[in-house]
Amino acid sequence: MSQNRKDKIELSDQEWRKKLTPEQYKILRRKGTERPFTNEMKGLGEGSFVCAGCGNPLFVSETKFDSGCGWPSFYQAMDSDCIDTAEDNSHFMKRIEVLCAKCDGHLGHVFPDGPKPTGLRYCINGLAIDFVEQEDTE
């Protein structure tokens, strides 16, 4: 599912402040980072992870793994069109930032040190995503 321009969510700064908690606003809109080991989102079961800002589906639980870094980690996005990436040279580091393709919210960073099959580690702020439990279809 490709995100096209008409699907983009564009809110004013004031609207984002009303919609998000102060912590979520700092991360999603101001490119902040939560402290490690404060919100790893462990033991949630089967489901998906969506952007806390707009509900855009981002990752599925099958791709989540314990990387030991202190943030929720995934080796693959749900769909190549659900996220965007950008070069991030802040803090005297060279990293690849991960953004929600629908609202441009800052999610975290992606690193080339993840497990197979992709070799990627999407290191995502727990406050930037919400878990949606898979409904039992039986």
C-alpha positions in Angstrom: 0.0 0.0 0.0 1.8 3.1 -1.2 1.4 6.4 0.6 0.6 9.1 -1.8 0.4 12.8 -1.2 -3.4 12.8 -0.5 -2.9 10.2 2.2 -0.4 12.4 4.1 -1.5 13.7 7.5 -0.5 17.3 8.0 -1.4 18.9 11.3 -0.3 22.2 12.8 2.1 22.2 15.7 -0.8 23.1 18.0 -2.9 20.2 16.7 0.0 17.7 17.2 0.4 19.0 20.8 -3.3 18.4 21.5 -3.2 14.9 19.9 0.0 13.5 21.5 1.3 13.3 25.1 4.2 15.6 25.8 6.6 12.7 25.6 5.1 11.5 22.3 5.3 15.0 20.9 9.0 15.3 21.8 9.8 12.0 20.0 7.5 12.1 17.0 7.5 15.8 16.2 10.9 17.0 17.6 13.0 13.9 16.9 13.6 13.1 20.5 14.5 9.7 22.0 13.2 8.0 25.1 15.6 6.5 27.6 16.7 3.0 26.8 15.0 0.1 28.7 11.9 2.2 29.6 9.5 0.9 27.0 10.7 -2.2 25.2 7.1 -3.5 24.6 7.9 -7.1 25.6 5.5 -10.0 25.8 2.6 -8.5 23.9 1.7 -11.5 21.8 0.6 -11.5 18.2 -0.3 -8.3 16.5 1.0 -5.2 14.8 2.7 -2.0 15.7 1.2 1.3 14.4 2.4 4.9 14.5 1.2 6.5 17.7 0.7 9.7 15.8 -1.5 8.6 13.0 -2.2 4.8 13.2 -0.2 3.9 10.1 0.7 0.2 10.3 4.5 -0.2 10.6 5.7 -3.5 11.9 4.3 -6.9 12.8 5.1 -8.9 16.0 6.7 -11.7 14.0 9.6 -9.3 13.0 10.2 -8.0 16.5 13.3 -9.3 18.3 15.2 -8.6 21.5 18.3 -6.8 20.4 19.4 -5.9 23.9 19.6 -2.2 22.9 16.8 -1.1 25.2 14.2 -0.1 22.5 11.7 -2.2 20.5 13.6 -3.7 17.6 12.3 -5.1 14.3 14.2 -6.6 11.4 11.6 -5.6 8.8 8.9 -3.0 8.2 5.4 -4.3 7.4 5.6 -2.8 3.9 8.3 -0.8 2.1 5.9 2.1 1.7 4.9 2.5 5.3 8.1 4.1 6.4 10.5 6.6 5.0 14.2 7.1 5.8 16.5 10.1 5.9 20.1 10.7 6.6 20.6 11.9 10.2 24.0 13.5 11.0 23.0 14.9 14.4 25.0 14.3 17.6 28.2 13.9 15.6 26.9 10.5 14.3 26.0 9.3 10.9 22.7 7.4 11.1 19.6 6.6 9.1 16.4 8.0 10.6 13.1 6.1 10.3 10.0 8.2 9.7 6.3 7.3 9.4 5.5 7.7 5.7 2.0 9.0 6.5 2.6 11.7 9.1 6.4 12.2 8.9 6.7 11.3 12.6 10.2 10.4 13.9 10.2 6.7 14.9 13.8 5.9 15.5 16.8 4.7 13.4 17.7 1.7 11.4 21.1 0.0 11.6 22.8 -2.7 9.5 23.4 -5.1 12.5 20.2 -7.0 12.7 19.3 -10.7 12.3 18.6 -12.6 9.1 16.8 -12.5 6.7 17.3 -8.7 6.3 20.3 -7.9 8.5 18.6 -4.7 9.6 17.7 -3.5 13.1 14.9 -0.9 13.2 15.5 0.6 16.6 12.2 2.3 17.4 11.0 4.5 20.3 8.3 2.6 22.2 6.3 5.8 22.7 6.3 6.4 18.9 4.3 3.2 18.3 1.2 1.5 19.6 0.5 -2.2 19.7 -2.7 -3.5 18.2 -3.4 -7.1 19.2 -4.3 -9.5 16.5 -8.0 -10.4 16.7 -8.9 -14.1 16.9 -10.5 -15.0 13.6 -11.8 -18.4 14.6 
